[in-house]
């Protein structure tokens, strides 16, 4: 349920409501706005009545959340969540461009591409140190050495960095090096991992599983938020359908739907969503038109020689064209009040 406090309710009034709810076994999550505070209470509703809560001083109204996801819902928080990543903000109406190679293949090569994508307009740097691959014989990443290279690239370019964490036992290690923790599509419902990243004071980018429904995806985000971390970014990266010409089917309808159902920022990954570099730019622009908060793409100096995901990687030149297109698209939307 959601308890909406009156405008400018006092801290004592808020604390009283919290104490009454915790006494009855509810977990409390606060959402503080400029004028009013909202309390999200998760627990057994039969233990306390709406009438009792509405009679407490400072309470304006109590609203039931009927959706299975509570803390991620618009009913709990009406304004958009803005996630801060270093100096960048995602969810404030702008577009963040997350770019870099699928995998960190070596120090010299990665530092080179990091500088290239920064100069082309990237705002956040990506790179995989631990690589979950379909085949156990494929390149699996440089692991902690890769994390060290990633962090060095972040320092040299001044860009915040993001990388995937695959195992609850590695969360603290990855968090030492990365500004954002990524949960990959294969781990979207790894609930032990979701709970663990929920305890870390770092933003989490949660990719949609290849066969996950919208509700399952939001419920995965709910695990993270309910564990104490409200800084969740949703990432649409394509779902599995009957189509074989593309790697996945990029579900851009998810962007406005998530904006309606949740308060969380939404990023789109057209590289994994299509699997073909020629489709990345048009689908990126379509994602911007759909209202996303960011684009996540793979860029490599020589995609033909990439150790991972070469066919869907842009060259630095193609990436520069993409960034220009995104900026023009966003400017046109703003000029037309979209």
VENSUL-V603352 format. One record per backbone hydrogen bond with DSSP energy under -1.0 kcal/mol. NH is the residue of the N-H (numbers start at 1). CO is the residue of the C=O. Records with the same first field share a line. If there is no record, write none. Layout:
NH = CO / CO
//
This chain:
2 = 63
3 = 39
4 = 61
5 = 37
6 = 58
8 = 35
9 = 6
14 = 10
15 = 11
16 = 12
17 = 13
18 = 14
19 = 15
20 = 16
21 = 17
22 = 18
23 = 19
25 = 22
26 = 21
27 = 42
29 = 40
31 = 38
33 = 36
38 = 31
39 = 3
40 = 29
41 = 1
42 = 27
47 = 44
48 = 45
53 = 49
54 = 50
56 = 53
59 = 56
60 = 4
61 = 4
63 = 2
74 = 261
77 = 73
81 = 263
83 = 90
85 = 88
88 = 85
90 = 83
96 = 293
98 = 295
99 = 124
104 = 128
110 = 106
111 = 107
112 = 108
113 = 109
114 = 110
115 = 111
116 = 112
117 = 113
118 = 114
119 = 115
120 = 116
121 = 118
122 = 117
123 = 97
124 = 97
125 = 160
126 = 99
127 = 162
128 = 102
131 = 140
138 = 135
143 = 129
145 = 142
147 = 143
148 = 144
149 = 145
150 = 146
151 = 147
152 = 148
153 = 149
154 = 150
155 = 151
156 = 152
157 = 153
158 = 154
162 = 125
163 = 180
165 = 182
170 = 167
174 = 170
175 = 171
177 = 174
178 = 174
179 = 161
180 = 161
181 = 203
182 = 163
183 = 205
187 = 184
188 = 185
190 = 187
191 = 189
194 = 190
195 = 191
196 = 192
197 = 193
198 = 194
199 = 196
200 = 197
202 = 200
204 = 231
205 = 181
206 = 233
207 = 183
208 = 235
212 = 209
217 = 213
218 = 214
219 = 215
220 = 216
221 = 217
222 = 218
223 = 219
224 = 220
225 = 221
226 = 222
228 = 225
229 = 224
232 = 230
233 = 204
234 = 265
235 = 206
236 = 267
239 = 249
240 = 210
247 = 274
249 = 239
252 = 250
254 = 251
255 = 252
257 = 253
258 = 254
259 = 255
260 = 256
261 = 257
262 = 258
263 = 72
267 = 234
268 = 294
269 = 236
273 = 269
274 = 270
275 = 271
277 = 311
279 = 276
283 = 279
284 = 280
285 = 281
286 = 282
287 = 283
288 = 284
289 = 285
290 = 286
291 = 288
292 = 287
293 = 266
295 = 96
296 = 268
297 = 98
299 = 100
300 = 314
305 = 302
306 = 303
313 = 310
314 = 298
319 = 315
320 = 316
321 = 317
322 = 318
323 = 319
324 = 320
325 = 321
326 = 322
327 = 323
328 = 324
329 = 325
330 = 326
331 = 327
332 = 328
333 = 329
334 = 330
335 = 331
336 = 332
337 = 334
338 = 333
//
